[in-house]
């Protein structure tokens, strides 16, 4: 059993239904093409400035905002649950700001 959560697969290793098309694309696309697309995205991020610096870091190098070339799929059911929680937190923050 994996020591991490895999968004794409169930604990059994079966691909989740929402990731079926992504899984098919990965299987039909060579790893070299996927790596090439990732490098293209990194170059694009650097060119338009989607980077950050860690001040005080000895390297002082510009770093890319972390990203994954493969999208996270959120089903309608999952989004509904997330939306309720986000709405609740926004109301709580607005109430707090109103009190302050």
C-alpha positions as CSV (number, residue, x, y, z in Angstrom):
1,X,0.0,0.0,0.0
2,X,1.4,3.4,-1.0
3,X,2.7,5.8,1.8
4,X,1.1,8.8,-0.1
5,X,-2.2,9.8,-1.5
6,X,-2.5,9.3,-5.3
7,X,-5.2,11.6,-6.8
8,X,-5.2,9.5,-10.0
9,X,-5.6,6.0,-8.5
10,X,-7.6,4.2,-5.8
11,X,-5.8,2.3,-3.1
12,X,-6.2,-0.8,-5.2
13,X,-4.2,0.9,-8.0
14,X,-7.3,1.2,-10.3
15,X,-7.5,4.5,-12.1
16,X,-10.2,6.8,-10.9
17,X,-13.0,7.4,-13.4
18,X,-12.3,11.1,-13.5
19,X,-8.7,10.5,-14.6
20,X,-9.5,8.0,-17.4
21,X,-8.7,10.4,-20.3
22,X,-5.5,11.6,-18.6
23,X,-4.4,8.0,-18.0
24,X,-5.0,7.2,-21.7
25,X,-3.0,10.2,-22.7
26,X,-0.1,9.3,-20.5
27,X,-0.1,5.7,-21.8
28,X,-0.2,6.8,-25.4
29,X,2.4,9.6,-25.0
30,X,6.1,8.8,-24.7
31,X,7.9,9.9,-21.5
32,X,10.2,12.0,-23.7
33,X,7.3,14.0,-25.0
34,X,5.9,14.6,-21.5
35,X,9.4,15.7,-20.3
36,X,9.6,18.0,-23.4
37,X,6.3,19.6,-22.5
38,X,7.4,20.1,-18.9
39,X,10.6,21.8,-20.1
40,X,8.6,24.1,-22.5
41,X,6.3,25.1,-19.6
42,X,9.3,25.8,-17.3
43,X,10.8,28.0,-20.0
44,X,7.5,29.8,-20.5
45,X,7.2,30.4,-16.7
46,X,10.7,31.8,-16.6
47,X,10.1,34.0,-19.6
48,X,6.9,35.6,-18.2
49,X,8.2,35.7,-14.7
50,X,6.2,33.1,-12.8
51,X,9.1,32.8,-10.3
52,X,10.0,33.8,-6.7
53,X,13.1,34.3,-4.7
54,X,13.9,33.1,-1.2
55,X,15.5,36.0,0.4
56,X,18.4,35.1,2.6
57,X,19.0,31.9,0.7
58,X,22.7,31.3,-0.1
59,X,21.9,30.3,-3.7
60,X,19.8,33.4,-4.2
61,X,18.5,31.9,-7.4
62,X,15.1,32.6,-9.0
63,X,12.9,29.6,-8.5
64,X,9.8,28.5,-10.4
65,X,6.4,28.4,-8.8
66,X,5.9,24.6,-8.2
67,X,3.5,23.1,-10.7
68,X,2.7,19.8,-12.2
69,X,2.3,19.3,-15.9
70,X,-0.6,16.9,-15.3
71,X,-3.8,18.6,-14.1
72,X,-5.6,17.8,-10.9
73,X,-9.2,16.7,-11.7
74,X,-11.9,17.7,-9.3
75,X,-15.3,16.1,-9.8
76,X,-18.5,18.1,-9.4
77,X,-19.2,16.2,-6.1
78,X,-15.7,17.1,-4.8
79,X,-16.0,20.7,-5.9
80,X,-19.4,21.0,-4.2
81,X,-17.9,19.9,-0.9
82,X,-15.0,22.2,-1.4
83,X,-17.2,25.2,-2.3
84,X,-19.3,24.8,0.8
85,X,-16.1,24.8,3.0
86,X,-14.7,27.8,1.1
87,X,-18.0,29.8,1.4
88,X,-18.1,29.0,5.2
89,X,-14.5,30.3,5.6
90,X,-15.1,33.4,3.6
91,X,-18.1,34.2,5.8
92,X,-16.1,33.6,8.9
93,X,-13.2,35.8,7.6
94,X,-15.7,38.6,6.6
95,X,-17.3,38.4,10.1
96,X,-13.8,38.6,11.7
97,X,-12.9,41.6,9.6
98,X,-16.2,43.2,10.5
99,X,-15.5,42.7,14.2
100,X,-12.0,44.2,13.9
